[in-house]
Amino acid sequence: MNDILKELTAILEARKSESADKSYVSSLYAKGLDKILEKVGEEAVETIIAAKNGDKEHLVYETADLWFHSMVMLAHQGLSADDVLNELARRFGVSGHDEKASRTK
């Protein structure tokens, strides 16, 4: 895993035990999954708008927000970026059509 992802994963885990008054991430954890999902959705919409507007700098900024909040969501669920990267690695070299056909319903 990329060093920044490793560092961020460690910080997100540490924030689980910190006061919601001292950390934005801790406050998200304290508010629960629905609030975290709301933030992921908000950032996804902002990312789409930035892409649609063709503003590459803003697109990178919003994508960073989306990835960050997605990592908070994963951490809240006991997962990490490693879990996603492992899934991407599993799919690497497999036709998208074949991979989709192999999924169970």
Summary of the structure (lengths in Angstrom):
residues: 105
radius of gyration: 15.8
end to end distance: 29.6
largest distance: 47.5
contacts: 256
relative contact order: 0.12
helix: 77%
strand: 0%
